[in-house]
Amino acid sequence: MTSNITTMQNIKSLRDIDVEGKRVLIRVDFNVPVDSHGNISDDRRIRAALPTINYCIDHNACSITLVSHFGRPKGKYEEKYSLKNIIKRLERLLQKKVEFIEDFEHSKEEIATCSLERVFLLENIRFHEGEKKNDPELSKKLASICDIYVNDAFGTSHRKHASTYGVAEFVETKVAGFLMMKEIEAFSKALEHPVRPIALVIGGAKISSKITLLESVLKKVDKLIIGGAMSNTFLRALGYDMQASLYEEEYIEIAAEVLQHARENRVKVYLPVDVVITDSIESPIDVKVVPAQDVLENFKAVDIGPATVKLFSEAIELSNTIIWNGPMGIFEIDKFSKGTFKIASAIADSYAYTIVGGGDTADAVDKAGEADNFSFISTGGGASLELLEGKILPGFSHLDHKEEEQ
């Protein structure tokens, strides 16, 4: 019986079809981070889409239409979420003129006009209320402007939206782009054909967002290294008083169950033995390192301490496959970034096959100056989590397969 990752590997990609003379609609993920002035602070997701776009240009597609979301508009136009804000960067990276389409429903004839190497960018698809609702009418309208649909938006491939899922029902030829296939291959190497021992390093704010992952990976990994605010819930489950630290009271019992299941599956769990605490996150006056069981009254744990860094680093050094999702603390604040950055360096310095999943973690790796030293940095947070959980991502489910599955 084939695994879900193997099933997704078996879908057709751009290389399996002929795009010459065809109208191609590519679902990309241009949901890039911007600063307070609206300037793009990280164009990794735009650059990740270039191989797919350039392949269609080089193989004489009749026209190429790009569709993406950007930010979280409420189904209507909002200036700050307009994709006009990213078109200059796209043109610079693509080294080509890109025509902006504000209303694709009234531009069908323009898009249908065959002119080689012509590239269109549609306005933010989430300005349409039907996008997140997977509205069949919006899906049909998107399908009507193309002969071939290419999904290359791994970051949203876990969503059943009109542009990532519904549209594929109404297009005869639908395939994956190169980024989608690259992501699947990377996770397949880590999960289907791993070199053991496998370590999952997991952090972030909440256990609630990753409980399904934690329960599903215990039969796949050898080590579970837990940091970030979510480790506070596990420490609380061990009876530690975490004082004012962020933890989830309603998940304490579940955290205890995860620890029990880990023991049953002979998975070694690593939790913080010391933590950085502060009297205030916004205006810290008093910052200390204390044992994890000795958090001071009214203080908050905001990062892992130096003894924990050493413990985690030793576990990392003795691993051959490492998957990291979630920072070890509030790395956006300099005073609380050391733990995350040192773990980034420890993973980067290992001889293991290393994968980073999640936007915050990728950002932390970049800020630590270690981005070039990881085997693979995924463009998807939620999508990578669902892959680790063993699910078939909706973005793959309606695409064409290379052969009929038995």
Secondary structure as the mmCIF struct_conf table of DSSP 4:
data_model
#
loop_
_struct_conf.conf_type_id
_struct_conf.id
_struct_conf.beg_label_comp_id
_struct_conf.beg_label_asym_id
_struct_conf.beg_label_seq_id
_struct_conf.end_label_comp_id
_struct_conf.end_label_asym_id
_struct_conf.end_label_seq_id
HELX_RH_AL_P HELX_RH_AL_P1 ASN A 4 GLN A 9
TURN_TY1_P TURN_TY1_P1 ASN A 10 ASN A 10
STRN STRN1 ILE A 11 ILE A 11
STRN STRN2 SER A 13 SER A 13
HELX_RH_3T_P HELX_RH_3T_P1 LEU A 14 ASP A 16
BEND BEND1 ILE A 17 ILE A 17
STRN STRN3 GLU A 20 GLU A 20
TURN_TY1_P TURN_TY1_P2 GLY A 21 GLY A 21
STRN STRN4 ARG A 23 ARG A 27
STRN STRN5 VAL A 34 VAL A 34
TURN_TY1_P TURN_TY1_P3 SER A 36 HIS A 37
BEND BEND2 GLY A 38 GLY A 38
STRN STRN6 ILE A 40 ILE A 40
BEND BEND3 SER A 41 SER A 41
HELX_RH_AL_P HELX_RH_AL_P2 ARG A 44 ASP A 58
TURN_TY1_P TURN_TY1_P4 HIS A 59 ASN A 60
STRN STRN7 ALA A 61 ALA A 61
BEND BEND4 CYS A 62 CYS A 62
STRN STRN8 SER A 63 VAL A 67
BEND BEND5 GLY A 71 GLY A 71
BEND BEND6 GLY A 75 LYS A 76
HELX_RH_3T_P HELX_RH_3T_P2 GLU A 79 TYR A 81
HELX_RH_3T_P HELX_RH_3T_P3 LEU A 83 ILE A 86
HELX_RH_AL_P HELX_RH_AL_P3 ILE A 87 LEU A 94
TURN_TY1_P TURN_TY1_P5 GLN A 95 GLN A 95
BEND BEND7 LYS A 96 LYS A 96
STRN STRN9 GLU A 99 ILE A 101
BEND BEND8 GLU A 102 GLU A 102
HELX_RH_3T_P HELX_RH_3T_P4 PHE A 104 HIS A 106
HELX_RH_AL_P HELX_RH_AL_P4 LYS A 108 ALA A 112
BEND BEND9 THR A 113 THR A 113
TURN_TY1_P TURN_TY1_P6 LEU A 116 GLU A 117
STRN STRN10 VAL A 119 LEU A 122
HELX_RH_3T_P HELX_RH_3T_P5 ILE A 125 PHE A 127
BEND BEND10 HIS A 128 HIS A 128
TURN_TY1_P TURN_TY1_P7 GLU A 129 ASN A 134
HELX_RH_AL_P HELX_RH_AL_P5 PRO A 136 ALA A 143
TURN_TY1_P TURN_TY1_P8 SER A 144 ILE A 145
BEND BEND11 ASP A 147 ASP A 147
STRN STRN11 ILE A 148 ASN A 151
HELX_RH_3T_P HELX_RH_3T_P6 PHE A 154 THR A 156
TURN_TY1_P TURN_TY1_P9 SER A 157 HIS A 158
BEND BEND12 ARG A 159 ARG A 159
TURN_TY1_P TURN_TY1_P10 ALA A 162 TYR A 165
HELX_RH_3T_P HELX_RH_3T_P7 GLY A 166 PHE A 170
BEND BEND13 GLU A 172 GLU A 172
STRN STRN12 THR A 173 ALA A 176
HELX_RH_AL_P HELX_RH_AL_P6 PHE A 178 LEU A 191
TURN_TY1_P TURN_TY1_P11 GLU A 192 GLU A 192
BEND BEND14 HIS A 193 HIS A 193
HELX_LH_PP_P HELX_LH_PP_P1 PRO A 194 VAL A 195
BEND BEND15 ARG A 196 PRO A 197
STRN STRN13 ILE A 198 ILE A 202
BEND BEND16 GLY A 204 ALA A 205
BEND BEND17 ILE A 207 ILE A 207
TURN_TY1_P TURN_TY1_P12 SER A 208 LYS A 210
HELX_RH_AL_P HELX_RH_AL_P7 ILE A 211 VAL A 217
TURN_TY1_P TURN_TY1_P13 LEU A 218 LYS A 220
BEND BEND18 ASP A 222 ASP A 222
STRN STRN14 LYS A 223 ILE A 226
TURN_TY1_P TURN_TY1_P14 GLY A 228 ALA A 229
HELX_RH_AL_P HELX_RH_AL_P8 MET A 230 ALA A 237
TURN_TY1_P TURN_TY1_P15 LEU A 238 GLY A 239
TURN_TY1_P TURN_TY1_P16 GLN A 243 ALA A 244
BEND BEND19 SER A 245 SER A 245
HELX_RH_3T_P HELX_RH_3T_P8 GLU A 249 TYR A 251
HELX_RH_AL_P HELX_RH_AL_P9 ILE A 252 GLU A 264
TURN_TY1_P TURN_TY1_P17 ASN A 265 ARG A 266
STRN STRN15 LYS A 268 TYR A 270
BEND BEND20 VAL A 273 VAL A 273
STRN STRN16 ASP A 274 THR A 278
BEND BEND21 ASP A 279 ASP A 279
BEND BEND22 ILE A 281 SER A 283
BEND BEND23 ILE A 285 ILE A 285
STRN STRN17 VAL A 287 PRO A 291
HELX_RH_3T_P HELX_RH_3T_P9 ALA A 292 ASP A 294
HELX_LH_PP_P HELX_LH_PP_P2 VAL A 295 LEU A 296
TURN_TY1_P TURN_TY1_P18 GLU A 297 ASN A 298
STRN STRN18 LYS A 300 ILE A 304
HELX_RH_AL_P HELX_RH_AL_P10 PRO A 306 GLU A 317
TURN_TY1_P TURN_TY1_P19 LEU A 318 LEU A 318
BEND BEND24 ASN A 320 ASN A 320
STRN STRN19 THR A 321 ASN A 325
BEND BEND25 GLY A 326 GLY A 326
BEND BEND26 MET A 328 GLY A 329
TURN_TY1_P TURN_TY1_P20 PHE A 331 GLU A 332
BEND BEND27 ILE A 333 ILE A 333
HELX_RH_3T_P HELX_RH_3T_P10 ASP A 334 PHE A 336
HELX_RH_AL_P HELX_RH_AL_P11 LYS A 338 ASP A 349
BEND BEND28 SER A 350 ALA A 352
STRN STRN20 TYR A 353 VAL A 356
BEND BEND29 GLY A 358 GLY A 358
HELX_RH_AL_P HELX_RH_AL_P12 GLY A 359 LYS A 367
TURN_TY1_P TURN_TY1_P21 ALA A 368 GLY A 369
HELX_RH_3T_P HELX_RH_3T_P11 ALA A 371 ASN A 373
BEND BEND30 PHE A 374 SER A 375
STRN STRN21 PHE A 376 ILE A 377
BEND BEND31 THR A 379 THR A 379
BEND BEND32 GLY A 381 GLY A 381
HELX_RH_AL_P HELX_RH_AL_P13 GLY A 382 LEU A 388
TURN_TY1_P TURN_TY1_P22 GLU A 389 GLY A 390
HELX_LH_PP_P HELX_LH_PP_P3 LYS A 391 LEU A 393
HELX_RH_AL_P HELX_RH_AL_P14 PRO A 394 SER A 397
TURN_TY1_P TURN_TY1_P23 HIS A 398 HIS A 398
BEND BEND33 LEU A 399 LEU A 399
HELX_LH_PP_P HELX_LH_PP_P4 ASP A 400 ASP A 400
STRN STRN22 HIS A 401 HIS A 401
BEND BEND34 LYS A 402 GLU A 403
#
